[in-house]
């Protein structure tokens, strides 16, 4: 099949800016609604999402998980970065955004920019969060002088996912014409669901059943937490005696004792529950686990099958780290959008805008210090300043403030090293002398014995002599061998070895 490029280009130009699967073409979308309904089942079923979410966040277990997420978030540092390092205007835009964050506090209530970023990140709980930007002139630039968080009930989205603001003049909402006046942070939002996916919606049913479980758990504790006093009156007791006994048992709850008529008895019955945990308590614990998995993504260690405690802990830490990184991206993207508008208004739309980046400084430990030491010993000449900065160790002001290394115990260490060197050198020299003596002995043996015998055998073979004649000649030859040279060499080797032993002994005695 041959591709017609010209026809393809004409068809593309004909659909510029057009959508083929917009909401108005959806057969299941009846009419063009003024405001798209929030698909959150809690909000749709009850219409009081904000109230329900506030109640869920007031739960002791939920607020504990939220504080854990918040603590990890506020433990991070942030910085303004730009990837266009060679662009002068991009560098100016980054410097402007840095000075803007240093020169302004967000609003009259929140004075910390990290708190504004936490509010943006909290879109994970409610699906979306909206902040209003109040723009004004500052040092010749146009920047937001206030960043104010607004309640979600004031906003909605139309079928095109455009932000709508509810006001007194427009109680049902009107599309915001100036998008730079609001920054919207969303969690897992789509075109069909611009409201995002709130985590608190996933906590609704566990929280509901937990709340119901608390009610019956308290009733159980009230009813069965104390022993039941059972009084028995004797046969023929009058009604007055029965009333007196009942009053005594009733007073026993507060006083701890009872005075009963003669012939009556009192027995305490204790509720006997089967198992180590009540059903109501199990329901509450199960609800807490479900809410923890929804908020933090953590599967409790007890729920992991065939996995050790250490492996479960490492898996949980890795999962939590990945989730926290993705959540921080929401705040980073929102702040980066503000930087984009500041750059556009002051330097132009074609200038690359800076971004906000989260990072965490991990203090280096002993392993890193040893790495620097190894590099220095190998002659790599690592930076002393970089090492101190990475190890988070301040430079000493002067010699009096400096911590100096402990004095070396040089004598013992140096003598030990010298002794080892002397012993090694002496052993090597002795090996050389022994090998020389052995080579000399072999040469003398070959010249005085082996060569004469070889010549004699060669001559006997040429003359055709018998073995008896060869034996007679060999006896004569061996008897005539001059082994004086060999004896002299062996005598010299033995004398040298004894003398060397005496020298080594005297050296050790002197040390």
C-alpha positions as CSV (number, residue, x, y, z in Angstrom):
1,X,0.0,0.0,0.0
2,X,1.5,3.3,-1.1
3,X,1.0,6.2,1.4
4,X,-0.3,9.4,-0.2
5,X,1.6,12.1,1.8
6,X,-0.2,15.0,0.2
7,X,-3.6,13.6,0.9
8,X,-2.6,12.9,4.5
9,X,-1.4,16.4,5.0
10,X,-4.7,17.8,3.6
11,X,-6.7,15.6,5.9
12,X,-4.6,16.7,9.0
13,X,-5.2,20.3,8.2
14,X,-8.9,19.7,8.0
15,X,-9.1,18.5,11.6
16,X,-6.9,21.1,13.3
17,X,-8.3,21.8,16.8
18,X,-11.1,19.3,16.4
19,X,-11.9,16.4,18.8
20,X,-13.4,13.2,17.5
21,X,-14.4,11.6,20.9
22,X,-15.5,14.7,22.9
23,X,-18.2,14.5,25.5
24,X,-20.9,15.8,23.1
25,X,-20.3,12.8,20.8
26,X,-20.7,10.2,23.7
27,X,-23.9,8.2,23.2
28,X,-24.2,7.8,27.0
29,X,-23.8,11.5,27.7
30,X,-27.3,13.1,27.7
31,X,-27.1,16.7,26.9
32,X,-24.3,19.2,27.6
33,X,-24.4,19.7,31.3
34,X,-23.5,23.0,32.8
35,X,-21.1,21.4,35.3
36,X,-19.8,17.9,35.2
37,X,-20.9,15.9,38.3
38,X,-18.2,14.6,40.6
39,X,-18.0,10.9,40.1
40,X,-16.9,10.3,43.7
41,X,-19.4,7.8,45.1
42,X,-19.4,9.4,48.5
43,X,-20.2,12.9,47.2
44,X,-22.7,11.5,44.7
45,X,-24.6,9.4,47.2
46,X,-24.5,11.8,50.2
47,X,-23.8,15.2,48.8
48,X,-21.7,16.0,51.8
49,X,-18.2,14.9,50.8
50,X,-16.4,17.8,52.6
51,X,-18.1,17.0,55.9
52,X,-17.5,13.2,55.5
53,X,-13.9,13.7,54.5
54,X,-13.4,16.0,57.6
55,X,-14.9,13.3,59.8
56,X,-12.7,10.6,58.4
57,X,-9.6,12.8,58.8
58,X,-10.5,13.3,62.5
59,X,-10.2,9.5,63.1
60,X,-7.3,8.7,65.3
61,X,-5.8,6.1,63.0
62,X,-6.3,8.1,59.9
63,X,-4.8,11.3,61.3
64,X,-1.8,9.2,62.5
65,X,-1.2,8.0,59.0
66,X,-1.6,11.5,57.6
67,X,1.0,12.8,60.1
68,X,3.4,10.1,59.0
69,X,3.0,11.2,55.3
70,X,3.3,14.9,56.3
71,X,6.4,14.2,58.4
72,X,8.2,12.5,55.5
73,X,7.2,15.3,53.2
74,X,8.5,18.1,55.4
75,X,11.7,16.2,55.9
76,X,12.6,17.0,52.2
77,X,14.4,20.1,51.0
78,X,13.5,21.8,47.7
79,X,15.3,24.0,45.2
80,X,14.5,25.9,42.0
81,X,16.4,24.5,39.0
82,X,16.5,25.1,35.3
83,X,17.7,22.7,32.6
84,X,18.5,25.5,30.1
85,X,21.9,26.4,31.7
86,X,23.2,28.1,28.6
87,X,20.1,30.4,28.2
88,X,20.7,33.8,30.0
89,X,17.0,34.6,30.2
90,X,16.3,31.1,31.7
91,X,18.9,31.8,34.4
92,X,17.2,35.2,35.1
93,X,13.8,33.5,35.3
94,X,15.2,31.0,37.8
95,X,16.8,33.8,39.9
96,X,13.5,35.7,39.8
97,X,11.5,32.7,41.1
98,X,14.1,32.1,43.9
99,X,13.9,35.8,45.0
100,X,10.1,35.7,44.8
101,X,9.9,32.7,47.2
102,X,12.4,34.3,49.5
103,X,10.8,37.8,49.4
104,X,7.1,36.8,49.9
105,X,5.3,34.7,52.4
106,X,2.3,32.8,50.8
107,X,-0.5,34.5,52.7
108,X,-1.5,36.0,56.1
109,X,-2.0,32.6,57.7
110,X,0.7,30.4,56.1
111,X,4.2,31.8,56.2
112,X,6.0,28.7,55.0
113,X,6.2,27.7,51.3
114,X,6.6,24.1,52.3
115,X,3.1,24.3,53.9
116,X,1.6,25.5,50.7
117,X,3.2,22.6,48.9
118,X,1.8,20.3,51.5
119,X,-1.7,21.7,50.8
120,X,-1.1,21.0,47.1
121,X,0.0,17.5,47.9
122,X,-3.1,16.9,50.1
123,X,-5.0,16.6,46.8
124,X,-4.3,12.9,47.2
125,X,-6.9,12.9,50.1
126,X,-9.7,14.9,48.5
127,X,-8.9,14.4,44.8
128,X,-8.1,18.0,44.0
129,X,-7.0,21.3,45.7
130,X,-7.3,24.8,44.3
131,X,-5.1,27.8,45.2
132,X,-5.8,31.4,44.1
133,X,-2.9,33.5,42.9
134,X,-3.2,37.2,43.6
135,X,-0.9,39.0,41.1
136,X,0.8,42.4,41.5
137,X,3.9,44.4,40.5
138,X,7.1,43.8,42.5
139,X,10.5,45.4,41.7
140,X,9.5,45.9,38.1
141,X,8.2,42.3,37.7
142,X,4.7,40.8,37.7
143,X,4.5,38.0,40.4
144,X,1.9,36.5,42.7
145,X,1.9,38.4,46.0
146,X,-0.4,35.9,47.7
147,X,-1.1,32.2,47.2
148,X,-4.3,31.3,49.1
149,X,-5.9,27.9,49.5
150,X,-9.6,27.8,48.7
151,X,-12.2,25.2,49.7
152,X,-13.2,22.6,47.1
153,X,-16.9,23.4,47.4
154,X,-16.3,26.6,45.6
155,X,-15.1,24.9,42.4
156,X,-16.2,22.4,39.8
157,X,-15.3,21.4,36.2
158,X,-17.3,21.4,33.0
159,X,-17.3,18.6,30.4
160,X,-14.1,20.0,28.9
161,X,-12.4,19.8,32.3
162,X,-12.2,23.6,32.6
163,X,-12.2,25.0,36.1
164,X,-15.6,26.6,37.2
165,X,-15.9,29.0,40.1
166,X,-19.1,29.3,42.2
167,X,-19.8,32.9,43.3
168,X,-22.9,34.8,44.5
169,X,-23.4,36.1,41.0
170,X,-22.9,32.6,39.5
171,X,-24.0,30.1,42.3
172,X,-24.0,27.2,39.8
173,X,-20.5,28.1,38.6
174,X,-18.9,29.9,35.7
175,X,-15.8,28.9,33.7
176,X,-12.7,30.8,34.9
177,X,-11.6,33.0,32.0
178,X,-8.2,33.7,33.4
179,X,-6.5,30.3,34.2
180,X,-3.4,32.0,35.7
181,X,-5.5,33.2,38.6
182,X,-5.9,29.6,40.0
183,X,-3.6,26.7,40.3
184,X,-5.3,23.3,40.5
185,X,-3.5,20.3,42.0
186,X,-5.1,16.9,41.2
187,X,-4.6,13.3,42.1
188,X,-5.0,10.7,39.3
189,X,-7.3,13.0,37.2
190,X,-8.5,12.2,33.7
191,X,-10.6,14.1,31.1
192,X,-13.6,12.0,32.2
193,X,-12.9,12.6,35.8
194,X,-11.2,16.0,36.3
195,X,-12.0,15.9,40.0
196,X,-9.3,13.3,40.6
197,X,-9.4,10.2,42.8
198,X,-9.6,10.9,46.5
199,X,-8.0,8.5,48.9
200,X,-10.5,9.4,51.7
201,X,-13.3,8.0,49.4
202,X,-11.6,4.6,49.6
203,X,-11.5,5.0,53.4
204,X,-15.2,5.7,53.7
205,X,-16.6,2.2,54.1
206,X,-13.8,0.9,56.4
207,X,-14.3,4.0,58.5
208,X,-18.1,3.6,58.6
209,X,-17.9,-0.1,59.7
210,X,-15.1,0.9,62.2
211,X,-17.4,3.6,63.7
212,X,-20.2,1.1,64.0
213,X,-17.9,-1.5,65.5
214,X,-16.8,1.0,68.2
215,X,-20.5,1.5,69.1
216,X,-21.1,-2.2,69.8
217,X,-17.7,-2.7,71.3
218,X,-18.4,0.0,73.9
219,X,-21.8,-1.6,74.6
220,X,-20.1,-4.9,75.1
221,X,-17.6,-3.4,77.5
222,X,-20.3,-1.7,79.4
223,X,-22.4,-4.8,79.6
224,X,-19.8,-7.5,80.1
225,X,-16.8,-5.6,81.3
226,X,-17.8,-6.0,84.9
227,X,-19.0,-9.3,86.6
228,X,-22.8,-9.7,86.9
229,X,-23.9,-9.9,90.6
230,X,-26.6,-12.6,90.9
231,X,-28.5,-12.6,94.2
232,X,-30.6,-15.5,95.4
233,X,-33.2,-15.1,98.2
234,X,-34.6,-17.9,100.2
235,X,-38.0,-19.4,99.7
236,X,-40.8,-17.5,101.4
237,X,-38.9,-14.2,101.4
238,X,-41.3,-11.3,101.5
239,X,-41.5,-8.6,98.8
240,X,-39.9,-6.1,101.1
241,X,-36.9,-8.5,101.6
242,X,-36.6,-8.9,97.9
243,X,-36.5,-5.2,97.4
244,X,-33.9,-4.8,100.1
245,X,-31.7,-7.4,98.5
246,X,-32.1,-5.7,95.1
247,X,-31.1,-2.4,96.6
248,X,-28.0,-4.0,98.2
249,X,-26.9,-5.4,94.9
250,X,-27.4,-2.1,93.1
251,X,-25.3,-0.3,95.8
252,X,-22.6,-2.9,95.4
253,X,-21.7,-1.5,92.0
254,X,-20.4,1.7,93.5
255,X,-19.5,0.6,97.0
256,X,-17.9,-2.7,96.2
257,X,-19.7,-4.6,99.0
258,X,-23.3,-5.5,99.8
259,X,-25.3,-6.2,103.0
260,X,-27.9,-8.8,102.3
261,X,-30.5,-10.5,104.6
262,X,-29.7,-13.8,106.2
263,X,-30.5,-16.8,104.0
264,X,-29.6,-14.9,100.8
265,X,-26.6,-15.5,98.6
266,X,-24.7,-13.4,96.0
267,X,-22.8,-14.9,93.0
268,X,-20.6,-13.0,90.5
269,X,-20.8,-14.1,86.9
270,X,-18.0,-13.3,84.5
271,X,-18.6,-13.2,80.7
272,X,-16.7,-15.9,78.9
273,X,-15.7,-14.9,75.4
274,X,-14.4,-17.4,72.9
275,X,-11.0,-16.7,71.3
276,X,-8.4,-14.1,72.2
277,X,-10.0,-11.2,70.4
278,X,-13.6,-10.0,70.3
279,X,-15.4,-9.8,66.9
280,X,-15.9,-6.1,67.4
281,X,-12.2,-5.6,68.1
282,X,-11.3,-7.7,65.0
283,X,-13.6,-5.5,62.9
284,X,-11.9,-2.3,64.1
285,X,-8.4,-3.7,63.5
286,X,-9.4,-4.9,60.0
287,X,-10.8,-1.4,59.2
288,X,-7.6,0.2,60.4
289,X,-5.5,-2.1,58.1
290,X,-7.7,-1.3,55.1
291,X,-7.4,2.5,55.7
292,X,-3.6,2.2,56.1
293,X,-3.3,0.4,52.8
294,X,-5.5,3.0,51.2
295,X,-3.6,6.0,52.6
296,X,0.0,4.8,52.6
297,X,-0.1,1.8,50.3
298,X,1.3,-0.4,53.1
299,X,0.3,-4.0,53.4
300,X,0.8,-5.0,57.0
301,X,3.6,-7.4,57.7
302,X,1.2,-9.9,59.3
303,X,-0.7,-10.1,56.0
304,X,2.3,-11.2,54.0
305,X,2.4,-14.9,53.5
306,X,5.7,-16.9,53.5
307,X,7.7,-13.8,53.9
308,X,10.1,-13.0,56.7
309,X,9.9,-9.9,58.8
310,X,13.0,-8.4,57.3
311,X,11.9,-8.9,53.7
312,X,8.5,-7.5,54.6
313,X,10.0,-4.4,56.1
314,X,12.3,-3.8,53.1
315,X,9.3,-4.3,50.8
316,X,7.2,-1.9,52.8
317,X,10.0,0.8,52.8
318,X,10.5,0.5,49.1
319,X,6.8,0.8,48.4
320,X,6.4,3.7,50.7
321,X,9.4,5.5,49.1
322,X,7.9,5.1,45.6
323,X,4.5,6.3,46.7
324,X,6.0,9.4,48.5
325,X,8.0,10.3,45.4
326,X,4.9,10.2,43.2
327,X,2.9,12.3,45.7
328,X,5.6,14.9,45.8
329,X,5.3,15.2,42.0
330,X,1.9,16.8,42.5
331,X,3.3,19.7,44.6
332,X,6.3,20.0,42.3
333,X,4.1,20.2,39.1
334,X,1.9,22.9,40.7
335,X,4.8,25.1,41.8
336,X,6.5,24.6,38.4
337,X,3.2,25.8,36.7
338,X,3.4,29.0,38.8
339,X,7.0,29.4,37.7
340,X,5.9,29.0,34.1
341,X,3.4,31.9,34.4
342,X,6.0,34.1,36.1
343,X,8.5,33.4,33.3
344,X,5.9,34.0,30.6
345,X,4.7,37.4,32.1
346,X,8.3,38.7,32.6
347,X,10.5,37.1,30.0
348,X,8.3,35.8,27.3
349,X,6.5,32.6,26.4
350,X,9.5,31.1,24.5
351,X,11.9,31.3,27.5
352,X,12.3,27.9,29.4
353,X,10.8,28.2,32.8
354,X,12.5,26.8,36.0
355,X,11.1,23.9,37.9
356,X,10.8,23.0,41.6
357,X,12.8,19.9,42.7
358,X,12.7,18.0,46.0
359,X,15.8,16.5,47.3
360,X,17.2,15.0,50.5
361,X,20.7,15.3,51.8
362,X,21.9,11.9,53.1
363,X,24.8,12.3,55.6
364,X,27.8,10.2,54.5
365,X,29.2,7.6,56.9
366,X,32.3,5.6,57.6
367,X,32.1,3.8,54.3
368,X,32.3,7.0,52.4
369,X,35.2,8.3,54.5
370,X,37.1,5.1,53.8
371,X,36.5,5.6,50.1
372,X,38.2,9.0,50.3
373,X,41.1,7.4,52.2
374,X,41.6,4.7,49.6
375,X,41.5,7.2,46.8
376,X,44.1,9.3,48.5
377,X,46.3,6.3,49.1
378,X,46.1,5.5,45.4
379,X,47.3,9.0,44.5
380,X,43.9,10.2,43.1
381,X,44.1,13.4,45.1
382,X,40.4,13.8,46.1
383,X,39.1,17.2,47.2
384,X,39.4,17.8,50.9
385,X,36.7,20.4,50.8
386,X,34.3,18.1,49.0
387,X,35.0,15.4,51.5
388,X,34.2,17.6,54.5
389,X,31.1,18.9,52.9
390,X,29.8,15.4,52.0
391,X,30.6,14.1,55.5
392,X,29.0,17.3,57.0
393,X,32.1,18.1,59.0
394,X,32.9,21.8,59.4
395,X,36.4,23.0,58.7
396,X,38.5,24.0,61.8
397,X,39.0,27.7,62.3
398,X,42.6,27.3,63.4
399,X,45.1,24.8,64.7
400,X,43.8,25.2,68.2
401,X,40.3,24.3,67.1
402,X,41.4,21.4,64.9
403,X,41.2,17.8,65.9
404,X,44.6,16.3,65.1
405,X,45.4,12.6,64.6
406,X,46.7,10.7,67.6
407,X,50.6,10.5,67.7
408,X,52.0,7.4,66.1
409,X,53.9,4.8,68.2
410,X,56.7,5.0,65.8
411,X,59.5,3.0,67.6
412,X,57.6,-0.3,68.0
413,X,56.1,-0.1,64.5
414,X,59.4,1.0,62.8
415,X,61.5,-1.7,64.6
416,X,58.9,-4.4,63.7
417,X,59.0,-3.2,60.1
418,X,62.8,-3.1,60.0
419,X,63.1,-6.6,61.5
420,X,60.7,-8.0,58.9
421,X,62.7,-6.3,56.1
422,X,66.0,-7.7,57.5
423,X,64.6,-11.2,57.8
424,X,63.2,-11.1,54.3
425,X,66.4,-9.8,52.8
426,X,68.5,-12.4,54.7
427,X,66.3,-15.2,53.6
428,X,66.5,-14.2,50.0
429,X,70.3,-13.9,50.2
430,X,70.6,-17.3,51.7
431,X,68.4,-18.8,49.0
432,X,70.7,-17.3,46.4
433,X,73.8,-18.7,48.1
434,X,72.3,-22.2,48.5
435,X,71.3,-22.3,44.8
436,X,74.9,-21.2,43.8
437,X,76.5,-23.9,45.9
438,X,74.1,-26.5,44.5
439,X,74.9,-25.4,40.9
440,X,78.7,-25.6,41.7
441,X,78.3,-29.1,43.1
442,X,76.4,-30.3,40.1
443,X,79.0,-28.8,37.7
444,X,81.9,-30.5,39.7
445,X,80.0,-33.9,39.7
446,X,79.4,-33.7,36.0
447,X,83.0,-32.8,35.2
448,X,84.7,-35.4,37.5
449,X,82.3,-38.4,37.3
450,X,79.6,-38.2,34.6
451,X,81.8,-37.1,31.6
452,X,84.6,-39.7,32.1
453,X,82.1,-42.5,32.4
454,X,80.3,-41.3,29.3
455,X,83.6,-41.2,27.3
456,X,84.6,-44.7,28.6
457,X,81.2,-46.2,27.5
458,X,81.4,-44.6,24.1
459,X,84.9,-46.0,23.5
460,X,83.9,-49.5,24.7
461,X,81.0,-49.5,22.3
462,X,83.3,-48.6,19.4
463,X,85.8,-51.3,20.4
464,X,83.2,-54.0,20.8
465,X,84.2,-54.9,24.4
466,X,82.1,-57.3,26.5
467,X,80.2,-56.4,29.7
468,X,82.9,-58.0,31.9
469,X,85.6,-55.9,30.3
470,X,83.4,-52.7,30.7
471,X,82.9,-53.5,34.4
472,X,86.7,-53.9,34.9
473,X,87.3,-50.6,33.1
474,X,84.5,-48.9,35.2
475,X,86.1,-50.0,38.5
476,X,89.4,-48.7,37.4
477,X,87.8,-45.4,36.3
478,X,85.9,-44.8,39.5
479,X,88.9,-45.6,41.6
480,X,90.8,-43.0,39.7
481,X,88.2,-40.2,40.0
482,X,89.5,-37.0,41.6
483,X,86.6,-35.9,43.9
484,X,88.7,-33.4,45.8
485,X,87.1,-30.5,44.1
486,X,83.6,-31.7,45.0
487,X,84.7,-32.3,48.6
488,X,86.1,-28.8,48.8
489,X,82.8,-27.2,47.5
490,X,80.7,-29.2,50.0
491,X,83.1,-28.2,52.8
492,X,82.8,-24.5,52.0
493,X,79.0,-24.7,51.8
494,X,78.8,-26.3,55.3
495,X,81.2,-23.8,56.8
496,X,79.2,-20.9,55.3
497,X,75.9,-22.2,56.7
498,X,77.3,-22.6,60.2
499,X,78.8,-19.1,60.1
500,X,75.5,-17.6,58.9
501,X,73.6,-19.3,61.7
502,X,76.0,-17.8,64.3
503,X,75.5,-14.3,62.8
504,X,71.7,-14.6,62.8
505,X,71.7,-15.7,66.4
506,X,74.0,-12.8,67.5
507,X,71.7,-10.3,65.7
508,X,68.5,-11.6,67.4
509,X,70.3,-11.5,70.8
510,X,71.4,-7.8,70.2
511,X,67.8,-6.8,69.3
